[in-house]
Amino acid sequence: MVRRLFSYFLLLPLLQSSAQTCPLNCNKRGVCDENLLCHCFSGWTGAQCELRACPAGPAWVGYGAGGADDVHRVTAECSGVGTCNTKTGVCACPAAFSGAACQTLACPATSGRACSGRGRCVTMAAAALEGSGEGQSELPHPSSVYAGWEGERVMGCVCDAGWSGPDCSVARCPVGADPLVPAVPAVQTLSCQCPSGPCNRGAFTLAMGSRAVSVLGSAVARVADEDPANAAGSGGAPGESVEARLLVSFPGLVTSVAFTLGAGLTVCDAGNTAQITFTRAAGDARPLVAAPGSLTDGLGGTPTLFVTTLQSGTAETAPCSRRGTCLNGQCQCMTGFFPSNGDGGPGKIMDCGSRAAAGVDPATVAPLTRCPGNPPCSNRGYCDTSNGKLVCRCALGAYGAACELAACPLARAWWDQPAPDGSAHAPAPCANRGTCRSDGNCQCMPGFTGAF
């Protein structure tokens, strides 16, 4: 009996020790260690694993241990900017941030539509890969690879043609050539080298940036060379000439097409060269890119196509041709400037690119003698009279044809297209997350503050 009692009292402390555990047994959502501390399963947190954990993402803010971007390689709950709802495990992200862990700087939205419904929402890395292209004026650089920490996390708008601004809500004004600056148009030549005779079967492709057009190998040069009596597909029917195809596909860029050197009538006749003249408003047009496509000669041989630059364009282009002020997507022309035809003459393009009104001979217009504005350049810049330009060069903080408007301050852009050298976040008005008011002050978008 005594031996039994002795054994019982020896065993009792062991039983009591083994029976000790974490309070509430970690709510069965974790493991209790020898120090009575809970190690919670994924998705739970708190001393007793009683709280829902929110997803973690790379921190937006914090203190880096080494390099300037090290802090962004450390994960934090709700990426360090959101608030965790411990009942649901869902991050409440502040304005401008999105994602389960608030890990993304979202695109600006207007009336609930990203990029105002007038553009595409892309990451900085995607914008770098995409590169510049015709109709994508928001992308100034050629394609490259961007490896910055924010490349897949910071998003912005690539606006549709005709729109601009951080949220694509600002209408663009027409771009034209300054009519006071002497210039020559860009001229490019296109020629075919065929293995066996003329390559007049099938069609080839001409591309510039993101735009492309298919041209029949049997196409005549000019619209004037087309004949309504010709059958469709002959290359000489209405709309099938090289000039017609380019005018439709590259509106406002091409002025005319002519054949030189050869005796043939179609674009790929032996010895022929198509001479393509671009409008002055196009400035120095980018080289066309030619691909043979389905083009063949009579024996099935594939041609080689050549595009060369015969003459570089020298026109100085700018919104409203630098002779008007862009307001709400419309050019307010300075006195003495009118809509143009794209080549400096009177026309219907509302770009202030002509010195003469419709029906007036430009040769009869008296030359200008001073820069725009009263006083000239609004006393906010100087008048550049070199080569007869009479252009206002505005001082910092002013813009407009007569320096009459207040410019908004510049700051490093939150989002832009990275350059091929890896640089990004170039200075932009209102840091590309606000709109510039007419008084020169920034109106910040939700989630952003500061003078610029």
CORSULHU-V237684 format. One record per residue. D_FIRST is the distance of its C-alpha to the first C-alpha in Angstrom with 1 decimal. Layout:
# CORSULHU-V237684
d_first->D_FIRST
d_first->D_FIRST
This chain:
# CORSULHU-V237684
d_first->0.0
d_first->3.8
d_first->5.4
d_first->5.1
d_first->6.4
d_first->8.7
d_first->9.9
d_first->10.7
d_first->12.6
d_first->14.4
d_first->15.5
d_first->16.6
d_first->19.7
d_first->20.8
d_first->20.7
d_first->22.6
d_first->25.2
d_first->25.8
d_first->26.4
d_first->29.2
d_first->32.7
d_first->36.3
d_first->37.2
d_first->38.4
d_first->37.4
d_first->41.0
d_first->42.2
d_first->41.5
d_first->44.7
d_first->43.3
d_first->40.5
d_first->38.2
d_first->37.8
d_first->35.2
d_first->37.1
d_first->36.8
d_first->40.5
d_first->42.1
d_first->44.4
d_first->46.5
d_first->48.0
d_first->51.8
d_first->53.5
d_first->50.9
d_first->50.5
d_first->48.9
d_first->45.7
d_first->43.8
d_first->46.4
d_first->47.7
d_first->51.4
d_first->53.9
d_first->55.4
d_first->59.1
d_first->60.8
d_first->61.8
d_first->65.2
d_first->67.1
d_first->67.5
d_first->71.0
d_first->70.4
d_first->68.3
d_first->68.4
d_first->69.0
d_first->67.5
d_first->70.6
d_first->73.6
d_first->75.3
d_first->73.8
d_first->70.3
d_first->69.0
d_first->70.1
d_first->67.8
d_first->64.7
d_first->63.1
d_first->62.4
d_first->61.3
d_first->64.4
d_first->66.3
d_first->66.0
d_first->68.6
d_first->67.1
d_first->64.5
d_first->61.3
d_first->60.4
d_first->56.6
d_first->56.4
d_first->58.6
d_first->58.5
d_first->62.3
d_first->64.5
d_first->67.2
d_first->70.0
d_first->72.7
d_first->76.3
d_first->77.7
d_first->74.4
d_first->73.0
d_first->70.5
d_first->66.8
d_first->66.0
d_first->69.3
d_first->70.2
d_first->73.8
d_first->76.8
d_first->78.5
d_first->82.2
d_first->84.1
d_first->84.6
d_first->87.3
d_first->86.7
d_first->83.6
d_first->85.4
d_first->84.6
d_first->87.8
d_first->89.6
d_first->89.9
d_first->92.6
d_first->90.7
d_first->87.8
d_first->84.4
d_first->83.5
d_first->81.4
d_first->83.0
d_first->82.1
d_first->83.8
d_first->86.8
d_first->87.2
d_first->87.1
d_first->89.5
d_first->92.3
d_first->95.5
d_first->97.7
d_first->100.7
d_first->99.6
d_first->96.5
d_first->97.9
d_first->94.5
d_first->93.7
d_first->95.9
d_first->94.5
d_first->94.5
d_first->91.3
d_first->88.7
d_first->84.9
d_first->83.0
d_first->79.6
d_first->78.8
d_first->75.4
d_first->76.9
d_first->78.9
d_first->76.7
d_first->75.5
d_first->78.8
d_first->81.0
d_first->84.6
d_first->87.6
d_first->90.3
d_first->93.0
d_first->95.4
d_first->99.0
d_first->100.7
d_first->97.5
d_first->95.9
d_first->93.4
d_first->89.7
d_first->89.2
d_first->92.5
d_first->94.0
d_first->97.1
d_first->100.1
d_first->101.9
d_first->105.6
d_first->107.9
d_first->108.3
d_first->111.8
d_first->114.1
d_first->115.7
d_first->119.3
d_first->120.7
d_first->119.2
d_first->121.3
d_first->119.2
d_first->119.6
d_first->117.4
d_first->115.0
d_first->116.4
d_first->114.5
d_first->115.9
d_first->114.6
d_first->115.9
d_first->115.1
d_first->115.4
d_first->115.6
d_first->115.5
d_first->118.3
d_first->120.6
d_first->119.7
d_first->116.1
d_first->116.9
d_first->114.3
d_first->111.0
d_first->109.8
d_first->108.3
d_first->106.1
d_first->106.8
d_first->103.9
d_first->103.5
d_first->100.1
d_first->98.2
d_first->101.5
d_first->103.1
d_first->106.2
d_first->107.4
d_first->111.1
d_first->113.2
d_first->114.7
d_first->118.0
d_first->117.9
d_first->121.0
d_first->120.9
d_first->121.8
d_first->121.7
d_first->125.5
d_first->125.5
d_first->123.7
d_first->125.8
d_first->124.8
d_first->126.5
d_first->124.0
d_first->121.2
d_first->117.6
d_first->116.0
d_first->119.2
d_first->118.4
d_first->121.4
d_first->120.5
d_first->119.8
d_first->116.5
d_first->116.2
d_first->117.9
d_first->115.9
d_first->117.0
d_first->115.9
d_first->112.5
d_first->111.8
d_first->113.1
d_first->110.8
d_first->107.7
d_first->108.3
d_first->109.9
d_first->111.4
d_first->111.2
d_first->114.0
d_first->117.7
d_first->119.5
d_first->119.4
d_first->122.4
d_first->123.1
d_first->124.8
d_first->126.2
d_first->126.1
d_first->128.5
d_first->126.0
d_first->125.2
d_first->121.4
d_first->118.5
d_first->117.9
d_first->121.5
d_first->122.3
d_first->123.1
d_first->122.1
d_first->120.1
d_first->118.7
d_first->119.1
d_first->116.7
d_first->117.5
d_first->114.8
d_first->115.6
d_first->115.8
d_first->113.0
d_first->110.7
d_first->111.2
d_first->110.4
d_first->109.0
d_first->106.2
d_first->107.2
d_first->107.2
d_first->105.0
d_first->106.6
d_first->104.9
d_first->106.8
d_first->104.8
d_first->106.6
d_first->110.0
d_first->111.8
d_first->115.3
d_first->117.2
d_first->115.5
d_first->112.0
d_first->111.8
d_first->109.6
d_first->111.4
d_first->110.3
d_first->110.6
d_first->111.4
d_first->111.1
d_first->112.7
d_first->113.4
d_first->117.2
d_first->117.0
d_first->114.2
d_first->114.4
d_first->114.9
d_first->114.5
d_first->112.4
d_first->110.3
d_first->108.3
d_first->107.4
d_first->110.6
d_first->112.5
d_first->111.9
d_first->114.7
d_first->112.7
d_first->109.5
d_first->106.6
d_first->105.4
d_first->103.0
d_first->104.0
d_first->107.8
d_first->110.3
d_first->112.4
d_first->115.3
d_first->117.2
d_first->120.9
d_first->122.9
d_first->120.2
d_first->119.7
d_first->117.8
d_first->118.5
d_first->118.8
d_first->116.3
d_first->119.1
d_first->120.5
d_first->123.0
d_first->122.8
d_first->120.4
d_first->117.6
d_first->114.6
d_first->113.5
d_first->112.9
d_first->115.7
d_first->116.9
d_first->120.6
d_first->123.3
d_first->125.4
d_first->124.8
d_first->125.3
d_first->129.0
d_first->129.8
d_first->131.0
d_first->128.6
d_first->131.7
d_first->133.2
d_first->130.3
d_first->130.9
d_first->128.5
d_first->125.9
d_first->126.6
d_first->123.4
d_first->119.7
d_first->118.2
d_first->117.2
d_first->119.0
d_first->119.0
d_first->118.4
d_first->114.7
d_first->114.0
d_first->114.0
d_first->110.5
d_first->111.6
d_first->114.6
d_first->117.2
d_first->117.2
d_first->120.8
d_first->120.5
d_first->122.4
d_first->123.3
d_first->119.7
d_first->119.7
d_first->115.9
d_first->113.8
d_first->111.1
d_first->108.7
d_first->106.9
d_first->103.1
d_first->102.0
d_first->104.9
d_first->105.8
d_first->108.3
d_first->111.8
d_first->113.0
d_first->109.8
d_first->109.8
d_first->106.1
d_first->103.1
d_first->100.6
d_first->96.8
d_first->94.8
d_first->93.2
d_first->89.6
d_first->87.5
d_first->87.1
d_first->83.6
d_first->84.8
d_first->87.7
d_first->88.6
d_first->87.6
d_first->90.5
d_first->90.6
d_first->89.9
d_first->86.5
d_first->87.5
d_first->86.6
d_first->86.6
d_first->90.2
d_first->91.5
d_first->92.4
d_first->93.6
d_first->90.7
d_first->88.3
d_first->88.9
d_first->86.5
d_first->89.1
d_first->92.6
d_first->95.6
d_first->97.4
d_first->101.2
d_first->100.7
d_first->98.9
d_first->95.4
d_first->92.4
d_first->90.7
d_first->87.2
d_first->85.3
d_first->82.0
d_first->79.3
d_first->81.7
d_first->83.1
d_first->85.5
d_first->89.3
d_first->89.5
